């Protein structure tokens, strides 16, 4: 099913059903993001425990994030 087909199908629902669909989709999106973050955290912990990552201060991490953001621009 294409996105256009899904939208067309959703538009055939009543207003109440569309509102319910939006609530369900939003809840599922939040849960999917939460699961993704948990998996990322597990991978990071495993890498840290394996010695692939090192502990460092907040300032170092923030500096690296700022530099990465500047490089993307």
VMD Tcl script that draws the C-alpha trace (Angstrom):
set ca {
  {0.00 0.00 0.00}
  {1.32 3.43 -0.89}
  {1.14 6.45 1.37}
  {-1.44 8.02 -0.93}
  {-3.59 4.91 -0.71}
  {-3.34 4.91 3.08}
  {-4.36 8.57 3.21}
  {-7.26 7.96 0.84}
  {-8.43 5.04 3.01}
  {-8.13 7.14 6.17}
  {-10.14 9.95 4.61}
  {-13.02 7.51 4.11}
  {-13.31 7.13 7.89}
  {-15.63 9.27 9.99}
  {-14.16 12.23 11.86}
  {-14.27 10.28 15.13}
  {-12.54 7.29 13.54}
  {-9.84 9.55 12.06}
  {-9.26 11.12 15.47}
  {-8.97 7.65 16.98}
  {-6.58 6.61 14.18}
  {-4.40 9.65 14.83}
  {-4.27 8.84 18.56}
  {-3.32 5.23 17.82}
  {-0.63 6.23 15.30}
  {0.84 8.80 17.69}
  {0.95 6.27 20.54}
  {2.61 3.69 18.33}
  {5.13 6.25 17.06}
  {6.04 7.19 20.63}
  {6.44 3.53 21.58}
  {8.57 2.83 18.50}
  {10.84 5.78 19.32}
  {11.09 4.63 22.94}
  {12.12 1.15 21.78}
  {14.68 2.62 19.38}
  {16.20 4.70 22.17}
  {16.35 1.66 24.46}
  {18.15 -0.38 21.78}
  {20.61 2.49 21.19}
  {21.28 2.65 24.93}
  {21.86 -1.12 25.12}
  {24.30 -0.96 22.19}
  {26.16 1.95 23.76}
  {26.45 0.15 27.10}
  {27.73 -2.97 25.37}
  {30.33 -0.93 23.47}
  {31.37 0.85 26.66}
  {31.72 -2.43 28.53}
  {33.75 -3.87 25.64}
  {36.14 -0.93 25.90}
  {35.13 0.61 22.58}
  {33.92 3.81 24.27}
  {35.57 5.83 26.98}
  {34.10 7.78 29.85}
  {34.52 11.54 29.53}
  {33.26 14.75 30.98}
  {30.15 16.61 29.96}
  {32.14 19.51 28.55}
  {34.06 17.19 26.20}
  {30.85 15.58 24.97}
  {29.15 18.95 24.44}
  {32.17 20.30 22.58}
  {32.11 17.29 20.26}
  {28.36 17.69 19.64}
  {28.78 21.39 18.89}
  {31.65 20.66 16.51}
  {29.61 17.98 14.72}
  {26.72 20.42 14.33}
  {29.06 23.07 12.91}
  {30.54 20.54 10.46}
  {27.06 19.69 9.15}
  {26.36 23.31 8.26}
}
mol new
graphics top color blue
foreach p $ca { graphics top sphere $p radius 0.5 }
foreach p [lrange $ca 0 end-1] q [lrange $ca 1 end] { graphics top cylinder $p $q radius 0.2 }
display resetview
